[in-house]
Amino acid sequence: MAFSSGDTEGPKSDINVTPLVDVMLVLLIIFMITAPLMSHKVKVELPQADYESRERDRVPPAPPVTVAVTEDGKLFFNDEPVTQQLLESRLSVEAQKVPQPDVNIRGDKTTKYRYINEVVNIAQAQGMRKVGFVSTKERD
């Protein structure tokens, strides 16, 4: 608050707008200088995309393959029990498909990680590129 000098008594009740005007003028000058720099000076002719032919040529994605691992290490390929050798052969067949399906690995909450790691290593050894894990969403 500013105090007046003179014959009036008490503090002045009006607002000093001089600093506000100074800041606004500085901002105005900055924006006047930088605005022309924001426009692109180089003219480039961009290629046109043909979305219709792209949609016709696109292959629909393959449904994912699910490998479940129980707590004691039993394996299930798409919900049917398999051995490790049978899992390897089925993943090898799936790896040859175009487009290659994703591999979703589901494990019990108490499954040891070494069983999950073995399945991931088998999938990668057979040439599967996309291996993911399935979990449930945490409740708040």
TAVENDA-V627860 format. One line per field, one symbol per residue. ss: DSSP state (~ for helix, > for strand, _ for the rest). phi: phi as a letter, one per 20 degrees, with the letter a starting at -180 (. if undefined). psi: psi as a letter, one per 20 degrees, with the letter a starting at -180 (. if undefined). A space follows every 50 residues. Layout:
BEGIN
ss=???
phi=???
psi=???
END
This chain:
BEGIN
ss=__>_______>______~~~~~~~~~~~~~~~~~~~~~____________ ~~~~~~~_______>>>>>_____>>>__>>>_~~~~~~~~~~~~_____ __>>>>>_____~~~~~~~~~~~~~_____>>>>______
phi=.ddedpeednffdeeeefffffffffffffffeefffffeeeeceefeed ffffffefefffffedddcefenfdcdlmcfceffffffffffffefcff ffddddcffdfffffffffffffffenfeddcddbeffee
psi=qqqqpbiqqrqqiqpojghghgghgghggghhghghihqphpppoqqpqn hghhhhippqqqqqppoqprhjjqqpoljpprrhghgghhhgghhiqoqp qqopppqrhjpqhhgghggghgghhijphoprqprqpqq.
END
